[in-house]
Amino acid sequence: MVSLKDGKPPLDIGITPQEQERIARIEEELREGIGSLADIGAAVSIFGSARSAPDDWEYESARQLARILSSHGITVITGGGPGVMEAGNLGATEEAGKSVGLNIELPHEQLANPYLDIDLDFRYFFTRKFLLIRYAIGFAIFPGGFGTADELFELLTLVQTGKLKQRPIVLVGEDYWRGLHQWLVQEMQAGGFIGEHDLAYLQIVADADAAAEILLAYYEEDCP
């Protein structure tokens, strides 16, 4: 069995040239991302649907939240694409705040939105997700699809397992998230698949103002 527990890779683990190239690409993405984001300061990552339009409530709410955060000197990080991501980056620029987009290469190309001070492109979801989490003091999650749900449950898993220090995970939009929360209580928690206090990691709020209050309180108390 291969073990890297001592931090030293085995001399020969049969890495093919193709796998060596893949490892090099992964390392390059991490190096570029860490180098680009090292000085952004405290940040909040905003997640949500790429399909939201400017006249959707979640678009305007994400834009408003980003404005509030930026006015307090907090960097806004998104996935760099359209929809809720665009709204977050737009709101940050409207307050002259730092606006970061971590875009992903997809078969149907997802173009970066035009409101980015730092614009990074990723081939691998896991390197992108690492950086979406690495510099954030909190997370605001708006309505979205599979990608948004994936990001939410990854955050919950990391906090639950102690791989990530507990910090605000705020679900914005009571009507959208309430059914999921009820299912987690009635099925996962009632069935003993998650612990009694695991859902305390989540906070569901109605709007941007309520989300900002939670995120700013954590920033002021825990991020001197």
Disulfide bonds with the S-S distance in Angstrom:
none
